[in-house]
Amino acid sequence: AYDNIQEFSGNPVTVGSTWMATSKFMGREVVSQCRVTTLDEPYQFIFSISNMAGDGVNTWTLEAIDDTHTRVTLSLDGVAKGIAKMAAGLIRSQADKQMTADLANLKRLLEASA
Protein backbone atom coordinates (compact mmCIF):
# COMPACT_ATOMS: atom_id res chain seq x y z
CA ALA A 1 0.00 0.00 0.00
CA TYR A 2 1.23 3.47 -0.76
CA ASP A 3 1.60 5.88 2.15
CA ASN A 4 1.88 8.95 -0.03
CA ILE A 5 1.37 9.84 -3.69
CA GLN A 6 2.96 13.00 -5.10
CA GLU A 7 3.51 14.74 -8.40
CA PHE A 8 0.45 13.18 -10.02
CA SER A 9 0.45 14.23 -13.68
CA GLY A 10 -3.07 13.48 -14.80
CA ASN A 11 -6.62 14.09 -13.73
CA PRO A 12 -8.45 12.20 -15.03
CA VAL A 13 -6.04 9.27 -15.21
CA THR A 14 -5.00 8.37 -18.74
CA VAL A 15 -2.34 6.19 -20.33
CA GLY A 16 0.93 8.01 -19.67
CA SER A 17 -0.14 9.55 -16.33
CA THR A 18 2.74 9.48 -13.83
CA TRP A 19 3.23 9.83 -10.09
CA MET A 20 5.74 9.28 -7.30
CA ALA A 21 4.60 6.88 -4.58
CA THR A 22 6.12 6.39 -1.14
CA SER A 23 5.56 3.16 0.75
CA LYS A 24 7.07 1.05 3.49
CA PHE A 25 8.42 -2.31 2.41
CA MET A 26 10.24 -4.67 4.74
CA GLY A 27 10.73 -1.80 7.20
CA ARG A 28 12.23 0.61 4.69
CA GLU A 29 10.80 3.63 2.93
CA VAL A 30 10.67 3.07 -0.81
CA VAL A 31 10.00 5.83 -3.36
CA SER A 32 8.70 4.52 -6.68
CA GLN A 33 8.17 6.21 -10.02
CA CYS A 34 4.92 4.95 -11.57
CA ARG A 35 3.35 5.35 -15.03
CA VAL A 36 0.03 4.12 -16.39
CA THR A 37 0.69 1.85 -19.36
CA THR A 38 -2.79 0.39 -19.95
CA LEU A 39 -6.22 1.68 -18.97
CA ASP A 40 -9.20 -0.37 -20.11
CA GLU A 41 -11.97 1.05 -17.93
CA PRO A 42 -13.57 -0.47 -16.00
CA TYR A 43 -11.79 -3.79 -16.53
CA GLN A 44 -8.05 -3.29 -16.26
CA PHE A 45 -5.48 -0.83 -14.95
CA ILE A 46 -1.76 -1.51 -15.52
CA PHE A 47 1.13 0.64 -14.39
CA SER A 48 4.90 0.35 -14.42
CA ILE A 49 6.90 0.79 -11.24
CA SER A 50 10.57 1.66 -10.89
CA ASN A 51 12.50 2.09 -7.67
CA MET A 52 15.91 1.38 -6.20
CA ALA A 53 15.04 -2.30 -5.63
CA GLY A 54 13.70 -3.11 -9.08
CA ASP A 55 11.39 -2.50 -12.00
CA GLY A 56 7.97 -4.03 -12.39
CA VAL A 57 4.48 -4.03 -13.79
CA ASN A 58 1.44 -3.93 -11.51
CA THR A 59 -1.83 -5.19 -13.02
CA TRP A 60 -5.30 -4.73 -11.53
CA THR A 61 -8.06 -6.67 -13.30
CA LEU A 62 -11.78 -6.45 -12.45
CA GLU A 63 -14.21 -9.13 -13.60
CA ALA A 64 -17.97 -9.01 -13.00
CA ILE A 65 -19.17 -12.24 -11.38
CA ASP A 66 -22.83 -11.19 -11.21
CA ASP A 67 -24.81 -8.00 -10.59
CA THR A 68 -23.42 -7.54 -7.08
CA HIS A 69 -19.98 -9.22 -7.09
CA THR A 70 -16.69 -8.40 -8.77
CA ARG A 71 -13.49 -10.44 -8.77
CA VAL A 72 -10.39 -8.26 -8.36
CA THR A 73 -7.06 -9.76 -9.37
CA LEU A 74 -3.80 -8.04 -8.53
CA SER A 75 -0.45 -9.15 -9.93
CA LEU A 76 3.07 -7.81 -9.83
CA ASP A 77 5.76 -8.94 -12.22
CA GLY A 78 9.19 -7.50 -11.74
CA VAL A 79 12.94 -7.81 -11.85
CA ALA A 80 15.11 -7.02 -8.85
CA LYS A 81 18.16 -4.87 -9.40
CA GLY A 82 21.32 -4.10 -7.46
CA ILE A 83 21.68 -5.68 -4.05
CA ALA A 84 17.97 -6.57 -4.08
CA LYS A 85 18.81 -9.41 -6.51
CA MET A 86 20.30 -11.33 -3.58
CA ALA A 87 17.00 -11.19 -1.68
CA ALA A 88 14.61 -11.61 -4.62
CA GLY A 89 12.82 -14.63 -3.09
CA LEU A 90 12.23 -12.83 0.20
CA ILE A 91 11.10 -9.68 -1.60
CA ARG A 92 8.62 -11.71 -3.69
CA SER A 93 7.22 -13.39 -0.58
CA GLN A 94 6.77 -10.06 1.19
CA ALA A 95 5.19 -8.50 -1.93
CA ASP A 96 2.69 -11.38 -2.13
CA LYS A 97 1.76 -10.84 1.54
CA GLN A 98 1.37 -7.10 0.97
CA MET A 99 -0.86 -7.58 -2.10
CA THR A 100 -3.06 -10.02 -0.17
CA ALA A 101 -3.40 -7.47 2.64
CA ASP A 102 -4.12 -4.67 0.14
CA LEU A 103 -6.91 -6.68 -1.48
CA ALA A 104 -8.41 -7.55 1.92
CA ASN A 105 -8.36 -3.86 2.87
CA LEU A 106 -9.99 -2.89 -0.44
CA LYS A 107 -12.72 -5.49 0.14
CA ARG A 108 -13.30 -4.19 3.67
CA LEU A 109 -13.59 -0.59 2.47
CA LEU A 110 -15.93 -1.45 -0.39
CA GLU A 111 -18.20 -3.61 1.75
CA ALA A 112 -18.34 -0.92 4.46
CA SER A 113 -19.54 1.64 1.93
CA ALA A 114 -22.22 -0.63 0.40
C-alpha positions as CSV (number, residue, x, y, z in Angstrom):
1,A,0.0,0.0,0.0
2,Y,1.2,3.5,-0.8
3,D,1.6,5.9,2.2
4,N,1.9,8.9,0.0
5,I,1.4,9.8,-3.7
6,Q,3.0,13.0,-5.1
7,E,3.5,14.7,-8.4
8,F,0.5,13.2,-10.0
9,S,0.5,14.2,-13.7
10,G,-3.1,13.5,-14.8
11,N,-6.6,14.1,-13.7
12,P,-8.4,12.2,-15.0
13,V,-6.0,9.3,-15.2
14,T,-5.0,8.4,-18.7
15,V,-2.3,6.2,-20.3
16,G,0.9,8.0,-19.7
17,S,-0.1,9.5,-16.3
18,T,2.7,9.5,-13.8
19,W,3.2,9.8,-10.1
20,M,5.7,9.3,-7.3
21,A,4.6,6.9,-4.6
22,T,6.1,6.4,-1.1
23,S,5.6,3.2,0.8
24,K,7.1,1.0,3.5
25,F,8.4,-2.3,2.4
26,M,10.2,-4.7,4.7
27,G,10.7,-1.8,7.2
28,R,12.2,0.6,4.7
29,E,10.8,3.6,2.9
30,V,10.7,3.1,-0.8
31,V,10.0,5.8,-3.4
32,S,8.7,4.5,-6.7
33,Q,8.2,6.2,-10.0
34,C,4.9,5.0,-11.6
35,R,3.3,5.4,-15.0
36,V,0.0,4.1,-16.4
37,T,0.7,1.8,-19.4
38,T,-2.8,0.4,-19.9
39,L,-6.2,1.7,-19.0
40,D,-9.2,-0.4,-20.1
41,E,-12.0,1.0,-17.9
42,P,-13.6,-0.5,-16.0
43,Y,-11.8,-3.8,-16.5
44,Q,-8.0,-3.3,-16.3
45,F,-5.5,-0.8,-15.0
46,I,-1.8,-1.5,-15.5
47,F,1.1,0.6,-14.4
48,S,4.9,0.4,-14.4
49,I,6.9,0.8,-11.2
50,S,10.6,1.7,-10.9
51,N,12.5,2.1,-7.7
52,M,15.9,1.4,-6.2
53,A,15.0,-2.3,-5.6
54,G,13.7,-3.1,-9.1
55,D,11.4,-2.5,-12.0
56,G,8.0,-4.0,-12.4
57,V,4.5,-4.0,-13.8
58,N,1.4,-3.9,-11.5
59,T,-1.8,-5.2,-13.0
60,W,-5.3,-4.7,-11.5
61,T,-8.1,-6.7,-13.3
62,L,-11.8,-6.5,-12.5
63,E,-14.2,-9.1,-13.6
64,A,-18.0,-9.0,-13.0
65,I,-19.2,-12.2,-11.4
66,D,-22.8,-11.2,-11.2
67,D,-24.8,-8.0,-10.6
68,T,-23.4,-7.5,-7.1
69,H,-20.0,-9.2,-7.1
70,T,-16.7,-8.4,-8.8
71,R,-13.5,-10.4,-8.8
72,V,-10.4,-8.3,-8.4
73,T,-7.1,-9.8,-9.4
74,L,-3.8,-8.0,-8.5
75,S,-0.4,-9.1,-9.9
76,L,3.1,-7.8,-9.8
77,D,5.8,-8.9,-12.2
78,G,9.2,-7.5,-11.7
79,V,12.9,-7.8,-11.9
80,A,15.1,-7.0,-8.8
81,K,18.2,-4.9,-9.4
82,G,21.3,-4.1,-7.5
83,I,21.7,-5.7,-4.0
84,A,18.0,-6.6,-4.1
85,K,18.8,-9.4,-6.5
86,M,20.3,-11.3,-3.6
87,A,17.0,-11.2,-1.7
88,A,14.6,-11.6,-4.6
89,G,12.8,-14.6,-3.1
90,L,12.2,-12.8,0.2
91,I,11.1,-9.7,-1.6
92,R,8.6,-11.7,-3.7
93,S,7.2,-13.4,-0.6
94,Q,6.8,-10.1,1.2
95,A,5.2,-8.5,-1.9
96,D,2.7,-11.4,-2.1
97,K,1.8,-10.8,1.5
98,Q,1.4,-7.1,1.0
99,M,-0.9,-7.6,-2.1
100,T,-3.1,-10.0,-0.2
101,A,-3.4,-7.5,2.6
102,D,-4.1,-4.7,0.1
103,L,-6.9,-6.7,-1.5
104,A,-8.4,-7.6,1.9
105,N,-8.4,-3.9,2.9
106,L,-10.0,-2.9,-0.4
107,K,-12.7,-5.5,0.1
108,R,-13.3,-4.2,3.7
109,L,-13.6,-0.6,2.5
110,L,-15.9,-1.4,-0.4
111,E,-18.2,-3.6,1.7
112,A,-18.3,-0.9,4.5
113,S,-19.5,1.6,1.9
114,A,-22.2,-0.6,0.4
